[in-house]
Structures are given as structure tokens and as C-alpha cells.
Amino acid sequence: MSDARKILDDLNDRSREVFRLIVESYLDSGEPVGSRTLTRTLSEKVSAATVRNVMQDLEYLGLLDSPHVSAGRIPTQMGLRMFVDGLLEIGDLDMGDRQKLDATMGGNTGDVGGALDKIGAALSRVSQGASLVLTPKHETEIKHIEFVSLGHDRALVVLVFADGHVENRLFIPPPGQTPSSMREAANFLNALIEGKTLSDVRRMMQTEIRARQQEVDGLAREMVESGLAVWEGQGADTARLIVRGRANLLGGAGQEEELERIRTLFDDLERKRDIAEFLELTEQGEGVRIFIGSENKLFSLSGSSLVVSPYMNADRKIIGAVGVIGPTRLNYGRIVPIVDYTAQLVGRLISDRS
């Protein structure tokens, strides 16, 4: 983006003001901005023809685009990036927004996952976008494991950790499972897991199952392997992403093309594709980062923007991230302090409970 920064530095005051006003108006309304509108807001009095010439120059530089032949201009992705990097004014967090986010911290006596879900819902309401919360991996010692049958083709595996944290996952049990085989599988695991983390259990389990084949029958052995499998591979990561507020994105969608992009985004969110990259986006440094359109490695096909910030534990180690995703015409100046403050709240929550 150094080339874009150089272009901004080379613009004269009039061109820079025209560019800034067009972007700010577009972010506010989503509509193209015409020369006559600009003549009423520019600090110097110039003709509409002069403004049109400036707009044409900015279009030639790749900063503006004209969606229709006779319409006004809107910023390109390059223009939005240049605006965010060089002209965006980040406001202070609104007191009302702060209070709504702070309210999520009161009475959080349940597990961390429930608290993070509550914070994610509040972030979505405050930002009017879809909120994303990547929860930390839980490496506390396991206290108890249980399998619960929900039908012939559905079961729940419940993990209770020594710090009181509870996780449960749905999975499809092996055919022929009975309540007694589920109890046997749970008893087998509970006899082995005391004082061990989930990672410890994963490493030792295959060896233990082979070594103790006489102690557990075939059905129970299949149950053990199936239950642990939901924490392994991609399933372990996708379950860590909390998404709230998809309906907010639909509310701002207009034309069919835009609706199709939102549907693509929903599909990505449902599959939680490339979830490991979500945290990687934040690991190059502290603070809020903004990804616009195709810069967004996670959801580039939908043409959305992502404002994301890491959060840290008490040891100042990055363990997760929070973000807001929405259209490229997000009110970045308002969203950035909201995401930043939410990341601080989550970090404080994790630190207090560690």
C-alpha cells in the first residue's frame, strides 16, 4: 500500500478534500456522490465543472469509480484503503456503546464460552454488523468426561475441566451404541484423564486403547475414538468461532448482486472456512487491523470488510481474536474503537478466570 500512500501525499489540498468528502459521504449513505453536492460542502467556492475535473483525475488514479455513466463517484477498494490509512479519523468510544459492552461483564458466573457468546451478541448489536469471536483453546486439566445419547444418530460428549469450564459437542455415534457402552467408554476415559489436559489425552489415547483392548469392548472403543475425534483436526478449530448478527448484514443489502455476496459470506461463516487464518490475521502485531474487500483472506469472495483485534491472556500472549464483519462501507471510525475495547474486555475476562 506504499504506492497508494504516495498518491495521497502527492494530491493537492483541493483533490484531497474532494476525495475525503466523497469517501465520507459514501460510507455514510452508500450512494454515489456528484459534483453539485460537493460544491455545497467544499471549503473553497469552485464550480461544478472544476470539481468534475478533480473527480476525473481521482478516477484516473484508481481512487474513485463511477457505477453508472452519468452518476457520481464512489471510492474503489484502493481508495478506501488509502482513506483508512491516511485520512480516517478514529473517534472515541461512544459512552452508550461502552455501557452496552460493559453490561456483558456483569454476573458472568457461567463458563467462559457462555460469557464470550454474550459479549459477541453485544458486539453485534453495538456495531450493527456480524461479530466474530475466536475463543481460546482450553488447556486446563480435565476433571470429567461424559457421553449423552440424544437419539440413535446423535450424541453429546461433555468435558468438564478442573477450573469449572464446560464444553459439549454434538457428534454422530458409531452404529449400535447403547447406554451401557457409552457409560463404559466414559468410565474408561475418566480412569485415564485425571490431571491431564485435552492435548495430553489425545497423544496417549491411541496407545492406551491398544494396550487395554481387553478392558473395553469394541462398541465402547469406537465410542471413545468418535468422542475424541470431534476435538481433533478441523472440528477442533471450527467450534472455536462464535458468530453473531448475520441478520444485520441482510438488513443493509440492496441489489441482488449484493444479496448474493451476503449469501456467499453466510456460507463461509457456516462452514467456518480457514478458521486458523482468523487468528493469524492478528498475530503480526497488537492493535486493530482493517481488511477491505479482497484484502480479507477469510471472506474475500463476499467483498466484505473485517475489523479485527487480538486479545491476550494475563501473560500478554495472543490467544484469540474478536472482530466485526460488514460491507466495505463500514463506519470504520466508529467500529475500530468498538472492536478495540471489546478485545480489551475479553482479555480481562480470560485473565480474571485463568
C-alpha positions in Angstrom: 0.0 0.0 0.0 3.0 2.3 -0.2 2.1 3.3 -3.7 -1.4 4.4 -2.5 0.2 6.4 0.3 2.5 8.1 -2.2 -0.5 9.1 -4.3 -2.2 10.6 -1.3 0.9 12.6 -0.4 1.1 13.9 -4.0 -2.5 15.2 -4.0 -3.1 18.9 -3.6 -5.4 20.2 -0.9 -8.4 20.5 -3.2 -8.1 17.0 -4.6 -7.5 15.6 -1.1 -10.6 17.4 0.2 -12.8 16.2 -2.7 -11.6 12.7 -2.2 -12.2 12.8 1.6 -15.7 14.2 1.2 -16.7 11.6 -1.4 -15.5 8.7 0.8 -17.1 10.1 3.9 -20.4 10.6 2.1 -20.2 7.1 0.6 -19.5 5.5 4.0 -22.5 7.3 5.4 -25.1 6.8 2.7 -23.7 4.1 0.3 -24.7 6.3 -2.6 -22.5 7.8 -5.4 -21.6 11.5 -4.8 -22.0 14.1 -7.6 -20.1 17.3 -8.3 -23.1 19.6 -7.4 -23.3 18.0 -3.9 -19.6 18.6 -3.4 -19.7 22.3 -4.4 -22.0 22.9 -1.4 -19.6 21.3 1.1 -16.2 22.2 -0.2 -14.3 24.7 1.9 -13.5 26.8 -1.2 -16.0 28.0 -3.7 -15.4 26.4 -7.1 -17.6 25.5 -10.0 -19.2 22.0 -10.5 -17.1 21.7 -13.7 -13.9 22.2 -11.7 -15.0 19.6 -9.2 -15.8 17.2 -12.1 -12.3 17.6 -13.4 -10.8 16.8 -10.0 -13.1 13.7 -9.8 -11.9 12.5 -13.2 -8.3 12.9 -12.1 -9.0 10.8 -9.0 -10.8 8.2 -11.1 -7.7 8.1 -13.4 -5.5 7.4 -10.3 -7.7 4.4 -9.4 -9.2 6.0 -6.3 -12.7 6.6 -7.5 -15.1 4.7 -9.7 -18.4 5.6 -11.5 -21.0 2.9 -11.2 -23.1 4.4 -14.0 -22.2 6.7 -16.9 -24.0 9.8 -15.6 -23.8 9.0 -11.9 -21.5 10.4 -9.2 -18.4 8.7 -7.9 -17.8 6.1 -5.2 -14.4 5.0 -3.8 -12.6 1.9 -5.1 -11.1 -0.6 -2.8 -7.8 1.1 -3.3 -9.4 4.4 -2.5 -11.0 3.0 0.7 -7.6 1.6 1.8 -5.9 4.9 1.2 -8.6 6.7 3.1 -8.3 4.3 6.0 -4.5 4.5 6.1 -4.2 8.3 5.6 -7.3 10.2 6.3 -9.5 8.2 8.7 -10.2 9.9 12.0 -10.8 7.4 14.8 -13.3 8.7 17.3 -13.5 8.0 21.0 -15.7 5.1 22.0 -19.3 6.3 22.5 -20.3 6.2 26.1 -23.6 4.4 25.3 -21.7 1.7 23.3 -19.2 1.3 26.2 -22.0 0.8 28.7 -23.7 -1.8 26.5 -20.4 -3.7 26.2 -19.6 -3.3 29.9 -23.0 -4.8 30.8 -21.9 -8.1 29.4 -19.3 -8.4 32.2 -21.8 -8.3 35.0 -23.0 -11.6 36.5 -20.8 -13.8 34.3 -20.7 -16.7 36.7 -21.0 -19.4 34.0 -18.4 -20.9 31.7 -16.1 -18.8 29.6 -17.8 -20.0 26.4 -21.1 -18.6 27.6 -19.6 -15.3 28.6 -17.9 -14.9 25.2 -21.1 -15.7 23.4 -22.8 -13.0 25.4 -20.0 -10.5 24.5 -20.2 -11.5 20.8 -24.0 -10.8 20.8 -23.5 -7.4 22.4 -20.7 -6.6 19.9 -23.1 -7.4 17.0 -25.8 -5.2 18.4 -23.5 -2.3 19.0 -21.7 -2.5 15.7 -24.8 -3.4 13.6 -22.6 -6.0 11.8 -21.8 -9.6 12.3 -19.5 -10.2 15.2 -16.8 -12.9 15.3 -15.2 -14.2 18.5 -12.4 -16.8 18.3 -12.3 -18.4 21.6 -9.0 -19.7 23.2 -8.1 -23.3 23.2 -8.8 -24.7 26.6 -5.7 -26.5 28.1 -6.7 -26.8 31.7 -6.7 -30.2 33.2 -9.8 -32.3 32.6 -11.9 -33.3 35.5 -14.6 -35.4 34.0 -16.0 -36.7 30.6 -19.4 -38.0 29.8 -21.3 -39.3 26.8 -25.1 -38.5 26.4 -27.3 -40.2 23.9 -29.7 -37.8 22.1 -31.1 -40.5 19.7 -29.8 -43.3 17.5 -27.8 -40.9 15.3 -26.9 -38.1 17.7 -24.9 -38.0 20.9 -23.2 -35.3 23.1 -19.7 -35.5 24.5 -19.3 -33.3 27.6 -16.0 -32.2 29.0 -15.7 -30.7 32.5 -12.4 -29.0 33.3 -10.8 -28.5 36.6 -11.4 -24.8 36.5 -15.2 -25.3 36.0 -15.2 -24.7 32.3 -17.6 -26.9 30.4 -17.6 -27.8 26.7 -20.0 -30.0 24.9 -20.1 -31.1 21.2 -22.7 -32.9 19.1 -21.4 -35.9 17.1 -22.7 -39.0 15.3 -22.0 -42.1 17.4 -20.9 -45.4 15.9 -23.8 -47.6 14.9 -25.2 -49.9 17.6 -24.2 -47.8 20.6 -26.1 -48.4 23.8 -26.3 -46.5 27.1 -24.1 -49.2 28.7 -21.4 -48.9 26.0 -21.5 -45.1 26.5 -21.0 -45.5 30.2 -18.2 -47.9 29.7 -16.5 -45.6 27.3 -16.8 -42.7 29.7 -15.5 -44.8 32.6 -12.6 -45.9 30.6 -11.6 -42.3 29.8 -12.3 -41.0 33.3 -9.9 -43.6 34.7 -7.1 -42.2 32.5 -7.6 -38.5 32.2 -7.1 -37.3 35.8 -4.5 -34.5 35.9 -4.2 -34.4 32.1 -5.1 -31.7 29.5 -7.0 -32.5 26.3 -3.8 -32.4 24.3 -2.3 -35.0 26.7 -5.3 -37.2 26.3 -5.1 -37.0 22.5 -1.5 -38.0 22.5 -1.9 -41.0 24.8 -5.3 -42.4 23.8 -4.5 -44.5 20.8 -1.6 -46.2 22.7 -3.9 -46.8 25.7 -6.7 -48.2 23.6 -4.4 -50.7 22.0 -2.7 -51.6 25.3 -6.0 -52.1 27.1 -8.1 -53.8 24.5 -9.2 -56.5 27.0 -10.6 -53.8 29.3 -13.1 -52.3 26.9 -15.3 -53.9 24.3 -15.5 -53.0 20.6 -18.5 -50.7 20.9 -17.1 -48.7 23.8 -13.7 -48.4 22.0 -15.4 -47.0 18.9 -17.3 -44.6 21.2 -14.0 -43.4 22.8 -12.4 -42.8 19.4 -15.5 -41.0 18.0 -15.9 -38.8 21.0 -12.3 -37.6 21.0 -12.4 -37.1 17.2 -14.7 -34.1 17.5 -11.9 -32.2 19.2 -9.3 -33.1 16.6 -8.4 -31.7 13.2 -10.6 -29.0 11.7 -13.5 -29.7 14.0 -11.5 -28.5 17.0 -10.9 -25.2 15.4 -14.2 -24.5 13.8 -16.1 -24.9 17.0 -14.0 -22.1 18.5 -15.6 -19.4 16.3 -18.6 -17.7 17.7 -20.6 -15.8 15.0 -23.5 -13.5 15.9 -25.6 -11.0 14.0 -25.8 -12.4 10.5 -29.3 -10.7 10.1 -27.6 -7.3 10.4 -25.8 -7.9 7.2 -29.0 -8.7 5.3 -30.6 -5.5 6.6 -28.1 -3.4 4.7 -28.2 -5.4 1.5 -29.9 -3.9 -1.5 -29.4 -5.1 -5.0 -29.5 -8.8 -6.0 -25.7 -8.7 -6.6 -25.1 -7.5 -3.0 -27.5 -10.1 -1.6 -25.6 -12.8 -3.5 -22.3 -11.6 -1.9 -24.0 -11.8 1.6 -25.2 -15.3 0.9 -21.6 -16.2 -0.1 -20.4 -14.7 3.2 -23.1 -16.7 5.2 -21.9 -19.9 3.5 -18.3 -19.1 4.6 -19.4 -18.4 8.1 -21.5 -21.6 8.3 -18.5 -23.7 7.2 -16.2 -21.5 9.2 -13.6 -21.9 6.5 -9.9 -21.3 7.1 -10.6 -20.5 10.7 -6.9 -20.8 11.6 -6.2 -17.8 9.4 -8.5 -15.7 11.5 -6.1 -15.6 14.4 -3.1 -15.4 12.0 -4.5 -12.1 10.7 -3.9 -10.6 14.1 -0.5 -12.1 15.0 1.7 -9.6 13.2 1.2 -7.1 16.0 -1.1 -5.7 18.6 -4.0 -3.5 17.9 -6.9 -3.3 15.5 -6.4 -4.3 11.8 -8.7 -3.5 8.9 -9.1 -5.7 5.9 -11.1 -4.3 3.0 -12.7 -6.4 0.3 -10.3 -8.8 -1.4 -7.6 -8.0 1.3 -9.7 -10.1 3.6 -8.3 -13.6 3.2 -11.2 -15.2 5.0 -14.2 -13.8 3.2 -12.8 -12.1 0.1 -15.4 -13.6 -2.2 -18.2 -11.7 -0.5 -16.4 -8.4 -0.9 -16.8 -7.7 2.9 -14.6 -5.8 5.3 -13.2 -7.2 8.5 -12.1 -5.1 11.5 -10.3 -7.4 13.9 -8.2 -7.2 17.0 -6.4 -9.9 19.1 -6.9 -10.3 22.8 -4.3 -11.6 25.3 -4.2 -13.5 28.5 -2.5 -12.4 31.7 0.9 -13.4 30.3 0.4 -11.0 27.3 0.1 -13.9 24.9 -2.3 -13.7 22.0 -4.8 -16.4 22.5 -7.8 -15.3 20.4 -9.4 -12.5 18.5 -12.6 -10.5 18.1 -13.9 -8.8 15.0 -16.7 -7.2 13.1 -17.5 -8.1 9.5 -19.7 -6.0 7.3 -19.9 -4.2 3.9 -16.9 -2.3 2.7 -18.7 0.9 3.5 -18.4 0.3 7.3 -18.2 3.3 9.5 -14.6 2.5 10.3 -14.0 5.4 12.6 -16.7 4.2 14.9 -16.1 0.4 14.5 -12.4 0.5 15.3 -12.7 1.7 18.9 -15.6 -0.7 19.5 -13.6 -3.7 18.4 -10.5 -2.4 20.3 -12.5 -2.0 23.5 -14.2 -5.4 23.1 -10.8 -7.1 22.7 -9.7 -5.5 26.0 -12.9 -6.7 27.7 -12.3 -10.3 26.5 -8.7 -10.2 27.5 -9.7 -9.0 31.0 -12.3 -11.8 31.3 -9.9 -14.5 30.3 -7.2 -13.2 32.6 -9.5 -13.0 35.6 -10.6 -16.6 35.1 -7.1 -18.1 34.5 
